Amino acid sequence: MPSPQGKILITGGTGFVGKHLQEELRRRNIPFFAFSRREFDLTVRAQAEAVFAAHADATAIIHLASYQAAGEFPAKHPAEQFFINNLIHTHVLEAWRNHLPGARLIAIGTSCAYPSSAVSLTEDKFLDGAIHGSVYSYAFTKRLLYTGICAYNDQFKLDGTYLIPATMYGEYDDFHPATAHVPGALMGKFVRAVREGLPTVEVWGDGTQVRDFVDVKEFVRIVLELVPRCHRDILNVGPGCGKSIRELALTISQAAGFQGEVCFNPTAYVGIKEKFIDTGKLRTAYGLQVSDALAPGIQRTVKWLAANYADWKDRQKFS
């Protein structure tokens, strides 16, 4: 079993989650190597092989790398997401097999790959139905990644696990309305409204739609708890309950100090009415629990965004 103090190789380590993971690993004095696409491009097999070969002493791999964004991005770039993500994932799996077969792989999936018609989002239902059409290509590549991990576990006797997080939020997130997930997009809207003195902020939907959210720092904590413990598993990671978009928006509004009107738009597209992942397995099999409190993480993130507003107000995930 990999040691929790062994070296960790991180793909996608300079992105949103990767930055938080790096911070926590430094705090715990755990050795790691993270790299950017400019250093090693995982869509190029030779470069994926090179970085894994150079760090063949790693005892664990945390695979975060993917080409994704929220908003209208999946609908506008389905072919690019299919091509790029499948290259990344297949190259990572092959490099793992070739250079670090003794290392445990922890790959990060997505809850949008669950069947759109599923009522209870338990791990055994992950492949049991059609994906929502708005994210069909990206979500399929994440299902393919899970299938690949199972295949490499079976044929080559490797040890890979697949984690499915609730929607994350925190510092270094995407806050641009065109590509951000709901928490980041709303934080960007409310902080901008305060800075620019805007009288209203619009929120899509009537506010009753339900989703689940997890502070990225909580998620990173859970990941590092699981590295030495999980074994060829698939596991949801989240609070196990949903929050209304109204509660989310009002919590962000209060954290930002917004004094204007929050306008809910019931005519805007909002997707599935209620969706959150079941985390009973995380609690019963591993004894781990994710907090469902929104305010602490949102207050911390909004404070950070306000302090870094000049650098982040117009930053887009992709140029």
C-alpha positions as CSV (number, residue, x, y, z in Angstrom):
1,M,0.0,0.0,0.0
2,P,1.4,3.5,-0.9
3,S,2.7,5.5,2.0
4,P,0.8,8.8,2.6
5,Q,4.3,10.4,2.8
6,G,5.5,9.0,-0.5
7,K,6.1,11.2,-3.5
8,I,3.0,12.2,-5.5
9,L,3.0,12.9,-9.3
10,I,0.2,15.4,-10.2
11,T,-1.2,15.9,-13.6
12,G,-3.1,19.2,-14.1
13,G,-1.3,20.4,-11.0
14,T,-1.2,24.1,-12.0
15,G,-5.0,24.3,-12.4
16,F,-7.7,25.3,-9.9
17,V,-7.7,22.1,-7.8
18,G,-4.0,21.5,-8.5
19,K,-2.9,24.7,-6.9
20,H,-4.8,23.9,-3.7
21,L,-3.4,20.4,-3.7
22,Q,0.1,21.8,-4.0
23,E,-0.5,24.1,-1.1
24,E,-1.7,21.3,1.1
25,L,1.1,19.0,0.2
26,R,3.6,21.7,1.1
27,R,1.9,22.2,4.4
28,R,2.1,18.5,5.1
29,N,5.7,18.3,3.8
30,I,4.8,15.6,1.4
31,P,7.0,15.4,-1.7
32,F,5.4,15.9,-5.1
33,F,5.9,17.0,-8.7
34,A,3.4,19.1,-10.6
35,F,3.8,20.5,-14.1
36,S,2.2,22.8,-16.6
37,R,1.2,21.9,-20.2
38,R,4.1,24.1,-21.4
39,E,6.5,21.8,-19.6
40,F,4.9,18.4,-20.5
41,D,1.9,18.3,-22.9
42,L,-0.1,15.2,-22.1
43,T,-1.8,15.2,-25.5
44,V,1.6,14.2,-26.9
45,R,2.4,10.6,-25.9
46,A,6.2,11.1,-25.9
47,Q,5.9,13.9,-23.4
48,A,3.5,12.0,-21.2
49,E,5.9,9.1,-21.2
50,A,8.8,11.4,-20.4
51,V,7.3,13.0,-17.3
52,F,6.2,9.7,-15.9
53,A,9.6,8.1,-16.6
54,A,11.4,11.1,-15.0
55,H,9.3,10.6,-11.8
56,A,9.2,6.8,-11.6
57,D,9.9,7.0,-7.9
58,A,6.4,8.4,-7.2
59,T,4.2,6.1,-5.1
60,A,0.9,7.8,-6.1
61,I,-0.5,9.7,-9.1
62,I,-3.3,12.2,-8.8
63,H,-4.8,12.7,-12.3
64,L,-6.5,16.1,-12.5
65,A,-5.7,17.1,-16.1
66,S,-8.5,17.7,-18.5
67,Y,-9.8,20.2,-21.0
68,Q,-13.1,21.5,-19.7
69,A,-15.1,24.5,-18.7
70,A,-18.7,25.2,-17.8
71,G,-21.3,27.5,-19.2
72,E,-21.8,27.2,-23.0
73,F,-18.3,25.8,-23.5
74,P,-19.2,22.1,-23.7
75,A,-21.9,22.9,-26.3
76,K,-19.5,24.9,-28.4
77,H,-16.5,22.7,-28.2
78,P,-17.7,19.0,-28.1
79,A,-15.3,17.7,-30.7
80,E,-12.3,19.5,-29.2
81,Q,-13.2,18.1,-25.7
82,F,-13.6,14.6,-27.1
83,F,-10.3,14.6,-29.0
84,I,-8.1,16.4,-26.4
85,N,-9.4,14.6,-23.3
86,N,-9.2,11.2,-24.8
87,L,-5.6,11.9,-25.8
88,I,-4.8,13.0,-22.2
89,H,-6.4,10.1,-20.5
90,T,-5.2,7.3,-22.7
91,H,-1.6,8.7,-22.6
92,V,-1.7,9.0,-18.8
93,L,-3.0,5.4,-18.5
94,E,-0.2,4.0,-20.8
95,A,2.5,6.1,-19.0
96,W,1.2,4.8,-15.7
97,R,1.4,1.2,-16.9
98,N,4.8,1.6,-18.5
99,H,6.7,3.6,-15.8
100,L,4.8,3.6,-12.5
101,P,2.9,0.3,-12.3
102,G,3.4,0.1,-8.6
103,A,1.9,3.5,-8.0
104,R,-1.7,4.1,-7.0
105,L,-3.7,6.2,-9.4
106,I,-6.4,8.5,-8.2
107,A,-8.3,10.1,-11.1
108,I,-10.9,12.9,-10.7
109,G,-14.1,12.4,-12.6
110,T,-17.3,14.5,-12.9
111,S,-20.8,14.1,-11.6
112,C,-22.2,15.4,-15.0
113,A,-21.3,11.9,-16.3
114,Y,-24.1,10.3,-14.2
115,P,-27.2,9.4,-16.2
116,S,-29.4,12.5,-16.6
117,S,-32.5,10.4,-15.6
118,A,-31.0,8.9,-12.5
119,V,-32.8,9.8,-9.2
120,S,-30.2,8.5,-6.8
121,L,-26.7,9.2,-7.8
122,T,-24.9,6.2,-6.3
123,E,-21.7,4.9,-7.7
124,D,-23.2,1.7,-9.0
125,K,-25.4,3.8,-11.3
126,F,-22.5,5.7,-12.9
127,L,-22.7,4.0,-16.3
128,D,-26.4,3.1,-16.3
129,G,-28.0,5.6,-18.7
130,A,-27.7,8.4,-21.1
131,I,-25.8,11.6,-20.3
132,H,-27.4,15.0,-20.4
133,G,-27.2,16.4,-23.9
134,S,-25.6,19.7,-22.8
135,V,-22.4,18.0,-21.7
136,Y,-22.5,14.7,-23.7
137,S,-19.0,14.8,-25.1
138,Y,-17.0,15.9,-22.1
139,A,-19.0,13.7,-19.7
140,F,-18.4,10.7,-22.1
141,T,-14.6,11.2,-21.9
142,K,-14.9,11.0,-18.1
143,R,-16.8,7.8,-18.4
144,L,-14.2,6.5,-20.8
145,L,-11.5,7.4,-18.3
146,Y,-13.3,5.3,-15.6
147,T,-13.6,2.4,-18.0
148,G,-9.9,2.7,-18.9
149,I,-8.9,2.6,-15.2
150,C,-11.0,-0.6,-14.7
151,A,-9.5,-2.1,-17.8
152,Y,-5.9,-1.4,-16.7
153,N,-6.7,-2.6,-13.2
154,D,-8.0,-5.9,-14.7
155,Q,-5.5,-6.6,-17.4
156,F,-2.3,-5.2,-15.8
157,K,-3.1,-5.7,-12.1
158,L,-2.8,-1.9,-11.5
159,D,-4.4,0.0,-8.6
160,G,-6.5,2.8,-9.9
161,T,-9.5,4.6,-8.2
162,Y,-11.9,7.1,-9.6
163,L,-13.4,10.0,-7.5
164,I,-16.5,11.9,-8.5
165,P,-16.7,15.3,-6.7
166,A,-19.6,17.6,-6.1
167,T,-19.1,21.1,-7.8
168,M,-16.1,22.7,-6.2
169,Y,-15.4,26.3,-5.4
170,G,-12.5,28.2,-3.9
171,E,-9.6,30.5,-4.6
172,Y,-8.0,30.3,-8.2
173,D,-11.4,29.1,-9.6
174,D,-12.8,30.3,-12.9
175,F,-15.0,33.4,-12.2
176,H,-15.8,34.3,-15.8
177,P,-19.6,34.0,-16.5
178,A,-18.9,32.4,-19.9
179,T,-17.0,29.4,-18.6
180,A,-17.4,29.2,-14.8
181,H,-19.5,26.7,-12.8
182,V,-22.4,28.2,-10.8
183,P,-20.5,29.1,-7.6
184,G,-17.6,30.8,-9.4
185,A,-19.8,32.6,-11.8
186,L,-22.0,34.0,-9.0
187,M,-19.0,35.1,-7.0
188,G,-17.7,36.9,-10.0
189,K,-21.0,38.6,-10.6
190,F,-21.5,39.8,-7.0
191,V,-17.9,41.0,-6.4
192,R,-18.1,42.9,-9.7
193,A,-21.5,44.4,-8.7
194,V,-20.0,45.7,-5.5
195,R,-16.9,47.1,-7.2
196,E,-18.9,48.8,-9.9
197,G,-21.9,49.8,-7.9
198,L,-24.4,47.8,-9.9
199,P,-28.0,47.9,-8.5
200,T,-29.0,44.3,-9.4
201,V,-27.5,40.9,-10.0
202,E,-29.3,38.4,-12.1
203,V,-29.4,34.7,-11.1
204,W,-30.7,32.1,-13.6
205,G,-33.8,30.2,-12.5
206,D,-36.2,30.8,-9.7
207,G,-33.7,29.8,-7.1
208,T,-35.4,26.5,-6.1
209,Q,-33.1,24.3,-8.3
210,V,-30.9,22.1,-6.1
211,R,-27.2,21.3,-6.5
212,D,-24.3,20.1,-4.3
213,F,-21.1,22.0,-3.6
214,V,-17.8,21.3,-1.9
215,D,-15.1,23.7,-0.8
216,V,-12.0,22.7,-2.8
217,K,-9.9,22.7,0.4
218,E,-12.3,20.1,1.8
219,F,-12.0,18.0,-1.4
220,V,-8.2,18.1,-1.3
221,R,-8.3,17.0,2.3
222,I,-10.5,14.0,1.4
223,V,-8.3,13.1,-1.6
224,L,-5.1,12.9,0.6
225,E,-7.0,10.9,3.2
226,L,-7.9,8.4,0.4
227,V,-4.5,8.1,-1.3
228,P,-3.2,5.4,1.1
229,R,-6.5,3.8,1.8
230,C,-8.6,3.3,-1.4
231,H,-8.1,0.3,-3.7
232,R,-9.6,-0.1,-7.2
233,D,-12.7,1.9,-6.2
234,I,-15.2,4.4,-7.5
235,L,-16.3,7.0,-4.9
236,N,-18.5,10.1,-4.7
237,V,-17.0,13.0,-2.7
238,G,-19.4,15.7,-1.5
239,P,-21.6,16.7,1.4
240,G,-24.3,14.1,0.4
241,C,-27.0,16.7,0.3
242,G,-28.1,19.6,-1.9
243,K,-28.4,23.3,-1.5
244,S,-30.8,25.5,-3.4
245,I,-29.4,28.1,-5.8
246,R,-31.2,30.7,-3.8
247,E,-29.3,29.8,-0.6
248,L,-26.0,29.8,-2.6
249,A,-26.7,33.2,-4.2
250,L,-27.8,34.9,-1.0
251,T,-24.7,33.5,0.9
252,I,-22.4,34.9,-1.8
253,S,-24.3,38.2,-1.9
254,Q,-23.9,38.6,1.9
255,A,-20.2,37.6,1.8
256,A,-19.6,40.2,-0.9
257,G,-21.4,42.9,1.0
258,F,-23.9,43.5,-1.9
259,Q,-26.6,45.9,-1.0
260,G,-28.6,45.8,-4.3
261,E,-31.4,43.6,-5.5
262,V,-30.9,39.9,-6.3
263,C,-33.1,39.1,-9.3
264,F,-34.0,35.5,-10.0
265,N,-34.9,34.8,-13.7
266,P,-37.3,31.9,-13.9
267,T,-37.3,32.0,-17.7
268,A,-33.5,31.3,-18.0
269,Y,-32.2,27.8,-18.7
270,V,-31.3,25.9,-15.5
271,G,-31.0,22.3,-16.5
272,I,-32.1,19.5,-14.1
273,K,-34.3,20.6,-11.2
274,E,-32.5,18.6,-8.5
275,K,-29.1,16.9,-8.6
276,F,-26.7,15.8,-5.9
277,I,-24.4,12.8,-5.4
278,D,-25.0,10.2,-2.7
279,T,-22.0,9.9,-0.4
280,G,-23.1,7.1,1.8
281,K,-20.2,4.9,0.6
282,L,-17.6,7.6,1.6
283,R,-19.1,7.6,5.1
284,T,-19.6,3.9,5.6
285,A,-16.6,2.5,3.8
286,Y,-14.0,5.1,4.8
287,G,-15.5,7.0,7.7
288,L,-15.1,10.3,5.9
289,Q,-17.6,13.2,5.9
290,V,-17.6,16.5,3.9
291,S,-19.1,19.6,5.5
292,D,-22.2,20.9,3.9
293,A,-21.7,24.5,5.3
294,L,-21.5,27.0,2.5
295,A,-20.6,30.2,4.4
296,P,-17.0,29.6,5.6
297,G,-15.6,28.6,2.2
298,I,-17.6,31.2,0.3
299,Q,-16.6,34.0,2.7
300,R,-12.9,33.0,2.3
301,T,-13.1,32.8,-1.5
302,V,-15.0,36.0,-1.9
303,K,-12.5,37.8,0.3
304,W,-9.7,36.4,-1.8
305,L,-11.4,37.4,-5.1
306,A,-12.1,40.9,-3.9
307,A,-8.4,41.3,-2.9
308,N,-7.3,40.0,-6.3
309,Y,-10.0,41.6,-8.3
310,A,-7.8,43.6,-10.7
311,D,-6.0,40.4,-11.8
312,W,-9.1,38.1,-12.0
313,K,-12.0,40.3,-13.0
314,D,-11.7,39.7,-16.8
315,R,-9.6,36.5,-16.7
316,Q,-10.9,33.9,-19.1
317,K,-10.1,30.2,-18.8
318,F,-9.3,29.9,-22.5
319,S,-8.3,32.8,-24.8
